[in-house]
Amino acid sequence: MYTLKKSLGQHFLKDEKVCLRIVEALKDQPFRQLLEVGPGGGAITKHLLAFKEIDFKLVEIDTEKIEFLNKAYPGVRGNIIEADILQVNAPFEGPFTLIGNFPYNISTQIVFKVIDWREQIEKMVGMFQKEVAVRICSGPGSKEYGILSVISQAYFKTSYLFDVDEDCFNPPPKVKSGVIKFEAMGNPFGINNHRKFMVLVKAAFGQRRKQLRNPLKPYFSKEALLDPIFTKRAEQLSVQDFVGLLNRMN
């Protein structure tokens, strides 16, 4: 067997119904390449091995779990990348699908990793702390809407699929979880400079209670700041609104 490592934020799924629901969410469109992040004890992995004629790879940082997976599920041998998901390069050429029960302590960074791989990831099904999952999928005007919402929805259609209770895990986390889905949209808003877009969105939400002309003053001319849109707060702007501002930045 294996031990659980709190230092890696390990909470392993033990509810088979939840595992099957997560895997089921992959089936609405075909894929040829699949990456599982943080397979741990293989709760989801064993179901993914049932997919035929796909290139299946896994990323796992815990050597002990890799040894366990190789023994328990021989089908993964030779396909596990021993690494930190935040440090690896895309493991495939061309488009691939991603799935994972993501460690909550790095889940936000994983979202930004997915954004970095946006030109290759065609779909992602992932479990997050519910608070983060809701934030990613929230729309303008809600208190949850923020940086993760805008950056994710600029490139992906995001869907909140279902809640997962604490007792579905070993050990139970202190928070509820949520499973979400990303579906690639390409670059529908025509963002021509992703780095500047990130700077803009982060600056806008850096002072989310203030009118936009305060946090965004360094990035626009005095004339541009007279536009009524700068009297709004960041949470009131749609992705399209942010892209409109991007195109007017200094």
C-alpha positions as CSV (number, residue, x, y, z in Angstrom):
1,M,0.0,0.0,0.0
2,Y,1.0,3.6,0.4
3,T,1.1,6.5,2.8
4,L,-0.7,9.8,2.6
5,K,1.5,12.9,2.5
6,K,0.0,16.1,3.9
7,S,3.0,18.0,2.5
8,L,1.7,17.3,-1.0
9,G,-1.9,18.1,-0.2
10,Q,-3.0,14.5,-0.7
11,H,-6.7,13.7,-0.3
12,F,-7.5,10.5,-2.2
13,L,-10.9,9.8,-3.7
14,K,-12.6,6.7,-2.3
15,D,-16.1,7.1,-3.6
16,E,-16.5,5.0,-6.8
17,K,-19.6,6.8,-7.9
18,V,-17.8,10.1,-7.9
19,C,-14.8,8.6,-9.8
20,L,-17.2,7.3,-12.5
21,R,-19.0,10.7,-12.8
22,I,-15.7,12.4,-13.3
23,V,-14.6,9.9,-16.0
24,E,-18.0,10.1,-17.6
25,A,-17.6,13.8,-18.2
26,L,-14.8,13.0,-20.6
27,K,-17.0,11.0,-22.9
28,D,-19.0,13.7,-24.7
29,Q,-16.2,14.2,-27.3
30,P,-13.5,11.9,-28.6
31,F,-9.8,12.4,-27.8
32,R,-6.6,10.7,-28.8
33,Q,-4.2,11.9,-26.0
34,L,-5.0,12.0,-22.3
35,L,-3.0,13.4,-19.4
36,E,-3.9,12.6,-15.8
37,V,-2.5,14.9,-13.2
38,G,-1.8,13.6,-9.7
39,P,-3.2,10.0,-10.0
40,G,-2.3,9.2,-6.4
41,G,-3.7,5.8,-5.6
42,G,-5.3,5.3,-9.0
43,A,-9.0,5.9,-8.1
44,I,-9.6,7.6,-11.4
45,T,-6.7,6.0,-13.2
46,K,-8.2,2.5,-13.2
47,H,-11.2,3.7,-15.1
48,L,-9.1,5.7,-17.6
49,L,-7.3,2.5,-18.6
50,A,-10.6,1.3,-20.1
51,F,-10.3,3.9,-22.8
52,K,-8.9,2.1,-25.9
53,E,-6.6,3.4,-28.6
54,I,-5.5,6.5,-26.8
55,D,-2.0,7.7,-25.7
56,F,-2.4,7.9,-21.9
57,K,0.2,9.6,-19.7
58,L,0.3,10.5,-16.0
59,V,2.2,13.1,-14.0
60,E,2.9,12.3,-10.4
61,I,5.5,13.8,-8.1
62,D,5.4,11.2,-5.3
63,T,7.8,8.3,-6.0
64,E,5.9,6.0,-3.6
65,K,2.7,6.5,-5.5
66,I,4.5,5.8,-8.8
67,E,5.8,2.5,-7.4
68,F,2.3,1.6,-6.2
69,L,0.6,2.5,-9.5
70,N,3.1,0.5,-11.5
71,K,2.4,-2.6,-9.4
72,A,-1.4,-2.2,-9.1
73,Y,-2.0,-1.1,-12.7
74,P,0.6,-2.5,-15.1
75,G,-1.0,-0.7,-18.0
76,V,0.5,2.6,-16.8
77,R,4.1,1.3,-16.8
78,G,6.4,3.5,-18.9
79,N,3.7,6.2,-19.1
80,I,4.2,8.0,-15.7
81,I,6.2,11.3,-15.7
82,E,7.8,11.7,-12.3
83,A,7.6,15.5,-12.0
84,D,5.9,18.5,-10.5
85,I,3.0,19.4,-12.9
86,L,3.9,23.1,-12.6
87,Q,7.4,22.4,-14.0
88,V,6.8,20.0,-16.9
89,N,6.5,20.9,-20.6
90,A,3.4,19.7,-22.5
91,P,3.8,15.9,-22.7
92,F,2.2,15.6,-26.1
93,E,2.5,17.0,-29.6
94,G,-0.8,18.4,-30.8
95,P,-4.1,18.5,-28.8
96,F,-4.7,16.6,-25.6
97,T,-7.3,16.2,-22.9
98,L,-6.5,16.7,-19.2
99,I,-8.1,15.2,-16.1
100,G,-7.2,15.3,-12.4
101,N,-8.1,15.5,-8.8
102,F,-5.9,18.5,-8.3
103,P,-4.0,19.2,-5.0
104,Y,-5.8,22.2,-3.5
105,N,-2.6,23.9,-2.4
106,I,-1.5,24.4,-6.1
107,S,-4.9,24.4,-7.8
108,T,-4.8,28.1,-8.8
109,Q,-1.3,27.5,-10.4
110,I,-2.6,24.5,-12.2
111,V,-5.3,26.7,-13.8
112,F,-2.7,29.1,-15.1
113,K,-0.7,26.1,-16.4
114,V,-3.8,25.0,-18.3
115,I,-4.0,28.6,-19.7
116,D,-0.3,28.3,-20.7
117,W,-1.2,25.1,-22.6
118,R,-4.4,26.6,-24.1
119,E,-3.4,26.0,-27.7
120,Q,-3.1,22.3,-27.0
121,I,-5.7,21.5,-24.3
122,E,-9.0,20.6,-26.0
123,K,-10.7,19.7,-22.8
124,M,-10.1,19.6,-19.0
125,V,-12.1,17.9,-16.3
126,G,-10.8,18.6,-12.8
127,M,-11.7,18.6,-9.2
128,F,-10.9,21.7,-7.1
129,Q,-11.7,23.1,-3.8
130,K,-15.3,24.2,-4.3
131,E,-14.6,27.9,-3.6
132,V,-12.0,27.9,-6.4
133,A,-14.2,25.9,-8.7
134,V,-17.1,28.4,-8.3
135,R,-14.8,31.3,-8.8
136,I,-13.5,29.9,-12.1
137,C,-17.0,29.5,-13.5
138,S,-18.7,32.6,-12.1
139,G,-19.9,35.4,-14.4
140,P,-19.7,39.3,-14.1
141,G,-21.6,40.9,-11.3
142,S,-21.0,38.1,-8.7
143,K,-18.7,38.5,-5.8
144,E,-16.9,35.3,-6.8
145,Y,-16.0,36.7,-10.3
146,G,-12.4,37.5,-10.5
147,I,-9.0,37.0,-12.2
148,L,-9.4,33.2,-12.6
149,S,-12.9,33.7,-14.1
150,V,-11.8,36.2,-16.7
151,I,-8.6,34.5,-17.7
152,S,-10.2,31.0,-17.9
153,Q,-13.3,32.2,-19.8
154,A,-11.2,34.1,-22.3
155,Y,-10.1,30.9,-23.8
156,F,-12.4,28.1,-22.5
157,K,-16.1,27.5,-22.0
158,T,-16.2,26.7,-18.3
159,S,-18.9,24.5,-16.6
160,Y,-19.5,23.7,-13.0
161,L,-20.5,20.0,-13.0
162,F,-21.2,18.8,-9.4
163,D,-20.2,19.1,-5.8
164,V,-18.2,16.4,-4.0
165,D,-18.6,16.0,-0.2
166,E,-15.7,15.8,2.2
167,D,-16.5,12.1,3.2
168,C,-15.8,11.0,-0.4
169,F,-12.0,11.3,0.4
170,N,-9.4,9.7,2.6
171,P,-8.5,11.7,4.6
172,P,-11.6,14.0,4.4
173,P,-10.5,17.6,3.6
174,K,-11.9,20.4,5.6
175,V,-13.7,21.9,2.6
176,K,-16.1,20.8,0.0
177,S,-14.9,20.1,-3.5
178,G,-16.3,20.8,-7.0
179,V,-15.7,19.2,-10.4
180,I,-15.6,21.6,-13.4
181,K,-15.0,21.3,-17.1
182,F,-13.1,23.4,-19.6
183,E,-13.8,23.2,-23.3
184,A,-11.4,24.9,-25.7
185,M,-12.8,27.8,-27.6
186,G,-9.5,28.9,-29.2
187,N,-9.1,32.7,-29.0
188,P,-12.7,33.9,-29.7
189,F,-12.1,37.4,-28.3
190,G,-9.0,38.0,-30.4
191,I,-6.6,38.6,-27.6
192,N,-3.4,39.8,-29.3
193,N,-1.1,39.9,-26.3
194,H,-1.8,37.4,-23.5
195,R,0.9,38.8,-21.2
196,K,-0.6,42.3,-21.3
197,F,-4.1,40.8,-20.9
198,M,-2.9,39.1,-17.6
199,V,-1.4,42.4,-16.4
200,L,-4.6,44.3,-17.1
201,V,-6.9,41.8,-15.4
202,K,-4.7,41.3,-12.3
203,A,-4.4,45.1,-11.9
204,A,-8.1,45.6,-12.3
205,F,-9.0,43.1,-9.6
206,G,-6.1,44.2,-7.4
207,Q,-8.4,46.9,-6.1
208,R,-11.7,45.4,-6.9
209,R,-13.7,47.6,-4.6
210,K,-12.5,50.8,-6.4
211,Q,-13.5,52.3,-9.7
212,L,-11.3,51.0,-12.5
213,R,-9.7,54.4,-13.2
214,N,-7.8,54.0,-9.9
215,P,-5.9,50.7,-10.4
216,L,-5.7,51.1,-14.2
217,K,-4.4,54.7,-14.2
218,P,-0.8,53.7,-15.1
219,Y,-2.0,51.9,-18.2
220,F,-4.2,54.4,-20.0
221,S,-4.0,58.0,-21.2
222,K,-5.8,60.8,-19.3
223,E,-8.2,61.1,-22.2
224,A,-9.0,57.3,-22.2
225,L,-9.7,57.4,-18.5
226,L,-12.6,59.8,-19.1
227,D,-14.6,56.9,-20.6
228,P,-17.5,55.9,-18.4
229,I,-16.3,52.3,-18.3
230,F,-13.6,53.5,-15.9
231,T,-16.3,54.4,-13.3
232,K,-17.1,50.7,-13.0
233,R,-15.5,48.1,-10.8
234,A,-13.6,45.1,-12.2
235,E,-16.4,42.6,-11.3
236,Q,-18.8,44.5,-13.5
237,L,-16.8,43.9,-16.7
238,S,-17.3,41.0,-19.1
239,V,-14.4,39.2,-20.8
240,Q,-15.3,41.2,-23.9
241,D,-15.1,44.4,-21.9
242,F,-11.6,43.5,-20.7
243,V,-10.4,42.8,-24.2
244,G,-11.8,46.1,-25.3
245,L,-9.6,47.8,-22.7
246,L,-6.7,45.7,-23.7
247,N,-6.9,47.1,-27.2
248,R,-6.7,50.6,-25.8
249,M,-3.8,50.1,-23.3
250,N,-0.6,52.2,-23.5
